[in-house]
């Protein structure tokens, strides 16, 4: 088994000048495409179960799916809870075999966010797994606005929460469908000057590719969460399959054709982030 913790893959990235892809999953076929993409590229991958994924599949099942897929490849695979909002949810993920817990208290006051995240970090570390926290709310395209991370607050959060990775709000937006956003590098440099913890960019699909690589190579940003970018590719592929064959109806037949396209897209994404180390 190549199951790994978040710390297992982010510390080498921090030291080596590259980043790891946190790929947002929704079902078995995309999970399998992502681990096969990582295997083909010889790169680690973080399989992420976010709220949308968990709305359709219970955490105990997701844990088994992630762990089963980790057994099929030789590269490190992290089973990651993305945006856990309660202690109970994080505990269930831990009990279900996840190797990384991301607690999102970013909407809460700093002291409360620190206290609650520290509690998750404590149970994670006691079990030998990792914890990611978020300081500075990352908003959503056509939804809630982002609240930029204050560098001084980030330093306090990193020091007192005990997290292994820290998600920050620096111009990134969830669900952005283009690469025109761009991150606030001045703010990133101010944050990393005060912290040692690996930094995480949620909403990585909206970050220009050149900036993605440059930050992976030259900053403490070690993880980019990618979801929308790959879902757009999934949608394009499935529309083409249905257009080419108006009679096809079987889910297995359709997804069997989509999966190679999704794997190819994931390989490009993972390669693009990790290419920074070269």
C-alpha positions in Angstrom: 0.0 0.0 0.0 1.2 3.5 -0.8 -1.2 5.3 1.5 0.5 8.5 2.8 -0.3 11.4 5.1 -0.4 15.0 4.0 2.8 15.7 5.8 4.5 12.8 4.1 4.0 14.5 0.7 4.1 18.2 1.5 7.4 18.2 3.5 9.4 16.9 0.5 7.6 19.4 -1.7 8.5 22.2 0.6 12.2 21.1 0.6 12.3 20.3 -3.1 10.6 23.3 -4.6 7.5 21.8 -6.1 3.8 21.4 -5.2 1.4 18.5 -5.0 -2.1 18.4 -6.5 -5.0 18.0 -4.2 -7.6 16.6 -6.7 -11.2 17.0 -5.7 -13.1 13.8 -6.3 -16.8 13.0 -6.8 -17.0 9.3 -7.7 -15.1 6.1 -8.3 -14.2 6.7 -11.9 -12.6 10.1 -11.4 -10.8 8.7 -8.3 -9.4 5.9 -10.3 -8.4 8.2 -13.2 -6.5 10.4 -10.7 -4.5 7.7 -9.1 -3.7 6.2 -12.5 -2.6 9.7 -13.6 -0.3 10.0 -10.6 1.1 6.5 -11.3 1.8 7.4 -14.9 3.6 10.6 -14.0 5.4 9.0 -11.0 4.0 11.7 -8.7 2.1 11.8 -5.4 -1.5 12.7 -5.4 -4.0 13.9 -2.7 -7.5 12.5 -3.2 -9.9 14.9 -1.7 -13.5 14.2 -0.4 -15.2 17.6 -0.2 -18.7 18.4 0.9 -20.2 17.6 -2.6 -18.6 14.2 -2.6 -19.7 13.4 1.0 -23.3 14.5 0.2 -23.6 11.5 -2.1 -21.2 8.9 -0.6 -20.8 8.3 3.2 -17.3 8.8 4.7 -16.8 5.1 5.6 -17.3 4.2 2.0 -15.0 7.0 0.7 -12.3 5.9 3.1 -12.5 2.3 1.7 -12.5 3.6 -1.9 -9.4 5.8 -1.3 -7.5 3.0 0.5 -8.4 0.4 -2.1 -7.1 2.7 -4.9 -3.9 3.4 -2.9 -3.2 -0.4 -3.0 -3.2 -0.4 -6.9 -0.3 2.1 -7.4 3.2 2.6 -6.2 3.1 6.4 -5.7 2.0 8.1 -2.5 -1.8 8.6 -2.2 -3.2 10.8 0.5 -6.8 10.1 1.6 -7.9 13.7 2.5 -11.0 15.1 4.1 -11.6 18.5 2.4 -13.5 21.2 4.3 -14.6 19.3 7.4 -16.9 21.7 9.3 -17.5 19.8 12.6 -15.5 17.8 15.0 -17.8 14.9 14.5 -17.2 14.9 10.8 -13.5 14.9 11.2 -13.6 12.1 13.8 -15.7 10.0 11.4 -13.2 10.6 8.6 -10.4 9.5 11.0 -12.3 6.4 12.0 -13.0 5.7 8.3 -9.3 5.5 7.4 -8.5 8.9 6.1 -4.9 10.0 6.5 -5.5 13.8 6.5 -8.2 16.0 8.0 -8.8 19.5 6.8 -10.9 21.5 9.3 -12.4 24.7 7.9 -13.0 27.3 10.7 -12.2 30.2 8.4 -15.6 31.8 8.8 -15.1 32.0 12.6 -13.2 34.5 14.8 -9.5 33.8 15.0 -9.4 32.5 18.6 -12.3 30.1 17.9 -10.7 29.0 14.6 -7.5 28.3 16.4 -9.1 26.4 19.3 -11.3 24.2 17.1 -8.5 23.5 14.6 -6.1 22.6 17.3 -8.5 20.1 18.6 -8.7 18.4 15.2 -4.9 18.6 14.9 -4.6 16.9 18.3 -6.7 13.9 17.4 -5.1 13.6 13.9 -1.6 13.6 15.3 -2.5 11.1 18.1 -3.7 8.8 15.3 -0.5 9.4 13.2 -2.2 11.4 10.5 -2.1 15.0 9.3 -4.2 18.1 9.7 -4.8 21.1 7.4 -6.4 24.3 8.6 -7.6 27.5 6.9 -7.0 31.1 8.0 -8.7 33.8 5.9 -11.9 32.7 4.2 -11.6 31.6 0.5 -14.9 32.6 -1.2 -16.8 31.2 -4.2 -17.2 32.3 -7.8 -20.6 34.0 -8.0 -21.0 33.4 -4.3 -19.4 34.5 -1.0 -16.5 36.9 -1.3 -13.0 36.0 -0.1 -11.5 37.6 3.0 -7.8 38.0 2.6 -5.5 36.3 5.1 -3.8 38.7 7.5 -0.1 37.7 7.7 0.1 38.4 11.5 -3.0 36.3 12.1 -1.6 33.6 9.9 1.6 33.5 12.0 -0.5 33.1 15.2 -2.7 30.5 13.6 0.2 28.4 12.3 2.0 28.5 15.7 -1.0 27.8 18.0 -3.1 25.5 15.9 -0.5 22.9 15.3 -1.5 22.3 11.7 0.7 20.5 9.1 -0.5 22.7 6.3 -2.3 26.1 6.2 -4.8 27.2 3.5 -4.7 30.9 2.9 -6.8 33.5 1.1 -4.7 35.5 -1.3 -7.0 36.3 -4.2 -8.0 32.7 -4.9 -11.6 31.7 -5.4 -13.4 28.4 -5.4 -15.2 27.2 -8.6 -13.5 29.7 -10.9 -13.7 28.5 -14.5 -10.8 30.4 -16.0 -7.1 31.2 -15.2 -7.5 34.9 -15.1 -7.7 35.5 -11.3 -4.1 35.6 -10.2 -2.8 35.5 -6.7 -1.6 38.3 -4.5 2.1 37.4 -4.3 2.9 40.3 -2.0 0.5 38.9 0.6 1.9 35.4 0.1 5.5 36.6 0.7 4.4 38.4 3.8 2.7 35.3 5.1 5.6 32.9 4.4 8.1 35.3 6.0 6.3 34.8 9.3 5.5 31.0 9.1 7.3 27.7 8.4 4.2 25.6 7.6 3.5 24.5 4.0 0.9 26.7 2.4 -2.2 25.6 0.5 -4.1 27.3 -2.3 -7.8 26.3 -2.5 -9.5 27.2 -5.8 -6.3 26.4 -7.7 -8.1 26.0 -11.0 -8.4 29.8 -11.2 -4.6 30.4 -10.8 -2.7 31.1 -14.0 -0.5 28.2 -14.9 2.7 30.1 -15.0 2.0 31.6 -11.6 1.1 28.1 -10.3 4.5 26.8 -11.3 6.5 29.8 -10.2 5.0 29.8 -6.7 5.5 26.1 -6.3 9.2 26.6 -7.2 9.9 29.7 -5.2 7.5 29.9 -2.3 6.1 27.8 0.5 3.0 27.0 -1.5 3.1 23.2 -1.6 -0.4 22.2 -2.5 -2.9 23.4 -5.1 -6.5 22.2 -4.8 -7.8 21.5 -8.3 -11.5 20.6 -8.9 -13.3 22.8 -11.4 -10.5 22.5 -14.0 -10.9 18.7 -14.2 -14.7 18.8 -13.9 -14.8 21.1 -17.0 -12.8 18.5 -18.8 -15.2 15.8 -17.7 -18.2 17.7 -18.9 -16.5 18.4 -22.3 -15.7 14.7 -22.7 -19.1 13.4 -21.8 -20.8 15.9 -24.1 -18.7 14.7 -27.0 -19.4 11.1 -26.3 -23.1 11.7 -26.3 -22.9 13.8 -29.5 -21.0 11.1 -31.3 -23.4 8.3 -30.3 -27.0 9.4 -29.8 -28.0 5.8 -28.9 -25.6 5.3 -26.0 -27.3 5.1 -22.6 -25.4 2.8 -20.3 -23.6 4.6 -17.5 -20.7 2.1 -17.6 -20.2 2.5 -21.4 -20.2 6.3 -21.1 -17.9 6.6 -18.1 -15.5 4.0 -19.6 -14.9 6.4 -22.4 -14.7 9.4 -20.2 -12.1 8.0 -17.8 -9.1 8.0 -20.2 -9.8 11.7 -21.0 -10.0 12.5 -17.3 -6.8 10.7 -16.6 -5.0 12.6 -19.4 -6.3 15.9 -18.1 -5.1 15.0 -14.5 -1.7 14.0 -15.8 -1.3 17.4 -17.3 -2.4 19.1 -14.1 -0.1 17.1 -11.9 2.8 17.4 -14.2 2.3 21.1 -14.5 2.5 21.6 -10.8 5.4 19.3 -10.2 7.4 20.5 -13.2 8.4 23.4 -11.0 11.0 21.2 -9.3 12.9 20.9 -12.6 
